Amino acid sequence: MGTALLHLIAQWAGATAVVALLGCIIAFALALQFSGQPLAPADAAFDLARRLALLGGVAVIVACAASTLYWWRMGVAAGAVAAAIELGIAIASLAFAVAVRALRARAPRP
């Protein structure tokens, strides 16, 4: 994989995380507004906020992994440091997967 592609993946994943964060905040604010009104789609807005949070979390993990690999390939980050960071990202990814599984188990089914 070329360094230009890694750089592009890291940038787009970072941008996706920012857009997902903004969308999550907007969806949650709308859900809070809708929750006090009968017949309003509050459940759908909460579900959208949950899905955007999941998308943002995955995008952050991808951005971190791609940018670490990019800086390692460019020679800025030492190999041991890059390996330690990637190990930390892998551990954070496992914790994220466990949290997602727990939240999906509590989420109401349609």
C-alpha positions as MATLAB code, in Angstrom:
seq = 'MGTALLHLIAQWAGATAVVALLGCIIAFALALQFSGQPLAPADAAFDLARRLALLGGVAVIVACAASTLYWWRMGVAAGAVAAAIELGIAIASLAFAVAVRALRARAPRP';
ca = [
       0.000    0.000    0.000;
       1.474    3.323   -1.021;
       1.993    6.186    1.344;
      -0.310    8.432   -0.679;
      -3.178    5.975   -0.213;
      -2.512    5.714    3.541;
      -2.469    9.491    3.784;
      -5.755    9.728    1.892;
      -7.421    7.039    4.019;
      -6.344    8.792    7.229;
      -7.647   12.151    6.015;
     -10.997   10.820    4.837;
     -11.492    8.748    7.975;
     -10.766   11.817   10.101;
     -13.228   13.883    8.091;
     -15.814   11.111    8.401;
     -15.350   11.101   12.183;
     -15.949   14.860   12.377;
     -19.069   14.691   10.195;
     -20.379   11.729   12.206;
     -19.815   13.674   15.428;
     -21.791   16.646   14.137;
     -24.554   14.370   12.845;
     -24.674   12.518   16.155;
     -25.043   15.754   18.098;
     -27.793   16.998   15.777;
     -29.667   13.670   15.844;
     -29.463   13.518   19.641;
     -30.704   17.104   19.978;
     -33.623   16.321   17.684;
     -34.359   13.140   19.624;
     -34.486   15.093   22.863;
     -36.878   17.585   21.280;
     -39.065   14.793   19.880;
     -39.128   12.760   23.087;
     -41.613   15.112   24.735;
     -44.100   15.022   21.870;
     -46.524   12.225   21.117;
     -46.293   10.671   17.656;
     -42.855   12.230   17.091;
     -40.074    9.987   15.725;
     -37.896   10.118   18.852;
     -36.942    6.438   18.678;
     -35.744    6.801   15.106;
     -33.685    9.875   16.012;
     -32.085    8.069   18.975;
     -31.311    5.122   16.697;
     -29.733    7.464   14.139;
     -27.581    9.065   16.845;
     -26.494    5.598   17.990;
     -25.552    4.569   14.448;
     -23.651    7.802   13.836;
     -21.729    7.279   17.069;
     -20.792    3.800   15.842;
     -19.698    5.199   12.476;
     -17.636    7.912   14.164;
     -15.929    5.430   16.470;
     -14.959    3.163   13.596;
     -13.736    6.168   11.598;
     -11.522    7.312   14.472;
      -9.976    3.850   14.777;
      -9.311    3.696   11.029;
      -7.867    7.224   11.011;
      -5.539    6.456   13.918;
      -4.300    3.201   12.403;
      -3.788    4.666    8.925;
      -2.038    7.807   10.153;
       0.299    5.797   12.390;
       1.231    3.541    9.500;
       1.698    6.582    7.260;
       4.109    8.316    9.644;
       5.982    5.057   10.182;
       6.346    4.551    6.416;
       7.516    8.162    6.042;
      10.234    7.519    8.643;
       8.964   10.034   11.187;
       7.843    7.464   13.774;
      10.232    4.781   14.980;
       9.262    1.161   14.439;
       8.921    0.332   18.133;
       6.798    3.407   18.756;
       4.550    2.674   15.778;
       4.136   -0.933   16.932;
       3.216    0.202   20.445;
       0.687    2.675   19.090;
      -0.838    0.050   16.784;
      -1.066   -2.356   19.738;
      -2.863    0.343   21.721;
      -5.229    0.916   18.807;
      -5.915   -2.821   18.615;
      -6.721   -2.927   22.345;
      -8.955    0.141   21.988;
     -10.682   -1.527   19.027;
     -11.426   -4.601   21.123;
     -12.812   -2.433   23.930;
     -14.906   -0.551   21.373;
     -16.259   -3.817   19.963;
     -17.223   -5.008   23.447;
     -18.956   -1.688   24.159;
     -20.837   -1.815   20.857;
     -21.980   -5.359   21.555;
     -23.217   -4.351   25.012;
     -25.046   -1.306   23.664;
     -26.636   -3.300   20.840;
     -27.864   -5.876   23.360;
     -29.619   -3.109   25.335;
     -31.023   -1.321   22.282;
     -34.690   -1.891   21.568;
     -35.455   -4.186   18.636;
     -37.695   -2.892   15.826;
];
